[in-house]
Amino acid sequence: MPKRQPKPASDEGYWDCSVCTFRNSAEAFKCMMCDVRKGTSTRSTFSDAIVSALRTEGRL
């Protein structure tokens, strides 16, 4: 198994959302795209938000 390469220094000012993979600034405490908190590792919160939005819109 190959070793993981360290991230380049230019990536230190960002974090990638674990749900939608959007690259956020380091200062952001939640994802600017999907509103999931930094460090969230499950998809259930995001999935629940989608289902809730669809119900609100009357699609479900």
PLY file of the C-alpha trace (Angstrom):
ply
format ascii 1.0
element vertex 60
property float x
property float y
property float z
element edge 59
property int vertex1
property int vertex2
end_header
0.00 0.00 0.00
1.52 3.35 -0.97
2.18 5.95 1.69
-0.16 8.93 1.80
1.53 12.05 0.59
1.32 15.11 2.84
-0.87 17.90 1.52
1.01 20.72 -0.18
1.49 23.86 1.93
-0.94 25.77 -0.29
-3.80 23.52 0.94
-3.30 24.44 4.61
-5.71 27.37 4.39
-8.61 25.11 3.42
-10.58 22.07 4.54
-12.61 19.72 2.35
-16.17 18.98 3.44
-16.55 15.28 4.26
-20.10 15.29 2.85
-20.05 17.29 -0.39
-16.24 17.63 -0.82
-16.45 21.42 -1.28
-13.18 23.16 -0.38
-13.84 25.69 2.38
-11.59 28.35 3.87
-9.89 27.37 7.13
-11.87 30.04 9.00
-15.25 28.53 8.03
-16.83 26.51 10.85
-19.38 24.96 8.50
-19.41 24.12 4.81
-20.32 27.09 2.63
-22.07 24.76 0.17
-24.09 22.30 2.30
-23.96 23.86 5.82
-22.49 20.73 7.43
-20.22 21.52 10.39
-16.48 21.17 9.97
-15.38 17.70 11.01
-18.74 15.99 10.43
-18.07 12.48 9.21
-21.55 11.09 8.54
-23.87 11.59 5.62
-27.06 11.15 7.65
-27.26 14.82 8.63
-26.97 15.90 5.01
-29.41 13.21 3.82
-31.92 14.17 6.50
-31.65 17.82 5.43
-32.39 16.87 1.82
-35.41 14.76 2.79
-36.70 17.56 5.01
-36.30 20.12 2.22
-38.10 17.88 -0.27
-40.96 17.37 2.17
-41.21 21.12 2.72
-41.40 21.65 -1.04
-44.08 18.96 -1.32
-41.98 16.61 -3.44
-42.23 13.72 -0.95
0 1
1 2
2 3
3 4
4 5
5 6
6 7
7 8
8 9
9 10
10 11
11 12
12 13
13 14
14 15
15 16
16 17
17 18
18 19
19 20
20 21
21 22
22 23
23 24
24 25
25 26
26 27
27 28
28 29
29 30
30 31
31 32
32 33
33 34
34 35
35 36
36 37
37 38
38 39
39 40
40 41
41 42
42 43
43 44
44 45
45 46
46 47
47 48
48 49
49 50
50 51
51 52
52 53
53 54
54 55
55 56
56 57
57 58
58 59
